Amino acid sequence: MFTKATLLQAIAGKNRGLLASEQDKQAILVAIANLEDLNPTPRPLEAVDLLDGNWRLLYTTSKALLNLDRFPLYKLGEIYQCIRVNTNSVYNIAEIYGLPLLEGLISVAAKFEPVSGRRVQVKFERSIVGFQRLINYKSPDKYIQQIEAGQKLTAIDFSLNSNEQQGWLDITYLDHDLRIGRGNEGSVFVLTKA
């Protein structure tokens, strides 16, 4: 019998997928598919109390995210996806660590629009890249408050063309502390409530 514990055991020690072998990846995808079949929330976009909040990435097949670990002298820290249902906003935040005092942050702000009970269309609107100290980064919540308050950040901060920078995400599993999503580029995401 496949359970949530089966999946969590399969991804343990894989550093969000960076340390997963091809055999590991196949076993993890099977565990994900089996857990998706047991999804307790078939219409996750209607379960706003479960969906809303900060989610920490446990595992992904997204090369774009995993390649953030390829910067010389830097290592990928935590990756968060923070969902604010009341404003249809999503914030992807990646913490980067390495040289002392030069810890980095890469983030993207987007708007989402439900198109079915489990699919959202995502339009990316803003990208911010900088050093945590200069941005005064303390936590995802405080950082999002800065962005939503319209604060000008000491960082590379630019708008994205949301007509060109968009995609979709299916939420295929959602409970009180675990979410699984599948994106338009074939990537899989497993996240836990932070």
N, C-alpha and C positions, 0 to 999 in steps of 0.2 A: 504494500500500500504506500503510495507516494503522499507525502505530507509537506507542510511548510518546513519542518525540521530537515527533511531530506534535501530540499533545495538549499537551505542555509548551510548545511553540512557540505554540500557539493561546492559552494562558492567560498567557504571559509579558507583563508590563507591564499586566496588567488589575487589579492590586491586589485579588486574591481575588474579583474580580467587580464591585468598586465602579466601575471604569472601563470595563466592558464595554458596548458598544452592543448594540442588539437583534440586529444582524447578527453581532457577535462571539459573543453568547450562542448563537445558532443553530449557528454553526460549531463552537463548543466542545462543545455537546451532541452533535453528529454525531461529533466526534472521540472523545468519551467512550464513546458507544454502540459505535463501531467497536473501541475498545480493550477494552471489556467482552467483546466476542465472542472476544477472544484471551486471556481470563483464564487464567493458568497454574495457578491454585489454585481449582478448582471448589468445594471445600468449605473455605472459608477459616477457619471456626471450629475446624477440626481442625488447622490449621497454627499452633499457639500460638506457636511460635518466631518466625514472621513477624508475627503480629498484635500480640503483646505489645510495649509500649514507648510512646515519646512520638512523636506524629505532629503535624506542623505543617500548617495549612491553606494550600493553594495557591489553591483556587478553590471558590466555592460559589454556589448560587442562593438560599440561605436568607436571606430578608428579615430575620428575627430577628437573625442575626449581622451582616449588612451594615448594619443600622440602628444598631448600636453606634457607627458612625462619625458619627452625626448629633448627638452631644453638642456644644454650643457650646464652643469653645476646645479641644476634644479631638480626637485622631485615633486611629483603631484601630491598635494595634500588632500583634504576632504573636498568632495564635490557635492553641492546642494542644488536641489530644484525646489524653489519656494513658490507655492501656489497661493494666490490671493483670489479666491472665487468672487468676492464682492466687487472686484474691479476687473475681473477676467484677465488678470496679469500673471505672468510667470517669470521668475528670475532664475537663471542658471548661473551658479557661482562656483568657480574652481579656485581653491587656495593652492598657491605654489610656494614651496620652501626650498631653501638652499643657503646662499650666502647670508651670514648674519646681517640683520637690519635691512636686507633687500628682499624680504618675502613679498611675493607677488600675488596678484589677484586678476583673474580673467572672468568677466561676466557679460551676460547678454540679457537684456530685458525684452519681453515679448508680450503680445496680447493673444488670447486664445478665444476661439468661438466654437461652442459645441455644434457638431453637425449630425450627431446621432447620440444614442444613449451611452456610447463608449468612445466615440472619436471626437477629437478636437482638431480644428485647423489652427495652426500657430503662425503668427506673423511677427518676425523679429524686427524690433524697432531701434534698439540702441545697444552699442557695445562699449564696454569700459575695461581698459587694461591699465594696470598701474601697480605701484608699490603699496602694500598694506598700510605702512606708516604714513605715507603722504595722503592716502584716502581717509585715514583715521578709522580703518577697519577693525571692528571689535567682534562682530558676530553677524550672521546673515540678517537678523531682524533689524539691528541698528543700521546696517548698510542700506537695506531696502527703505528704511525711514528717510535716510539721506536722499536717496534717489527720488522717492515720492514727494519729498518736500521741495524738490527742484534745486537742491544744492549743486553748485558747480564744484566738481571734484578735480583735484590736482592729479590728473591721469590723462591717458589717451582716451578721449570720450567722444564718440561720434555716432551719428544717426545711421541707421540702415534703411535701405529701400524695402519696405515691407512687402511690396509687390513682387520683388525678386527674391527676398530672403524669407521663404515660408516653407512650411511642410505640414504634415499631420502626424498625430500620435493616437494610437488605440490604447486605452487602458484596459488590459485584459485580465487583471486581477486586482482587487482592492479589499483590504480588511482594515482593522483598526491600527495596524502598524506595518503593513507590507503593501507595496504597490508594484505591479509589473506593467510595463508598457512596451509597445512595438511601434517603431517609427517608420516613416515613408521610405527611408534608405535601407530598410531591412535590419536596423539595429534593435537590440533588446536591452531593456533597462530594468534592473531590480533595485528598488529603493525601500528604505525603512524610515518611519517617522523619526525625525530628529528631536 
